[in-house]
Amino acid sequence: MGVILLLALLACIPAAIAKLKGHSFIAWWFYGVFLLVVALIHSLFLRKKPKNPEPVPVDMRGKVN
């Protein structure tokens, strides 16, 4: 029981790092539960997700302005 609780708490570390970089906490928490060491290393190398990418203006014919 104690090992499961410890694993669940440690899985919060890669999940929190990924959340700070704009990714899903829940998805990364599950990833951390099953592959803690891999998820931790992976989360450290993640790039930050852009929040609102700039839309590209397109005219009526589908050409980029």
Secondary structure, DSSP 8 states (H G I E B T S, - for coil): -HHHHHHHHHTHHHHHHHHHTTS-HHHHHHHHHHSHHHHHHHHHH-----SS-----B-TTS-B-
